[in-house]
Amino acid sequence: MADNEGEAWLALRETDRELACCLLFVPSDLRGLLSDLLSLAHECENAIRIPSESMLAAIRLQWWVDALAGDDLTVAPLAERLHGHLRSGKIGIGQLHALIGLWQDRLQDGTQGATGCWAQAFAMMPRIEERHDLARMAADIGRCFAGDEAPDVDLKKLRRQVGADTRWLFLLACLIRHGQTSHGTGTDGLLVWRMLAWRWGIRLPS
């Protein structure tokens, strides 16, 4: 991993270990970008979930918009890395604003919960790699990621559909399905080994 890519993945692991483990199976040149986008989504979710007043949540969300629009790269490590992705052309400012906008819209109209935001956020991810055909499936996985349902997907079929850049979605679907069947029994010390087996189609969760 390059330094920034490694930092991005480690930062996501601090927030969401299981999601970060799924990204271990993504090519390193994409892993950093996806890690930072998912970290930004987590920041947006926390901006709404943690404050006690909606005005404070709105201020926190707008802070990210301003941080990405400004030229002060020292405001936060995540903002600095996102600026790096913008400079490299891997992502556009409009796409980052659209991601943050999901949570801003949720705050304003109150009709969409966490599952709706995460569903739309996940749908954005395969579009970055021009895999528009996977957007609906990614949305279903994102909805389940934020909720308590297992994704309604055929894992064997999905494994054949995804490529190296989108394999993490397949692994996350397996992980959610596995969590449903094992009833979330705490930290899984064999997680990476399970994912390695799933990656090759061995003992997929039922």
Summary of the structure (lengths in Angstrom):
residues: 206
radius of gyration: 16.7
end to end distance: 33.6
largest distance: 48.8
contacts: 626
relative contact order: 0.11
helix: 72%
strand: 0%
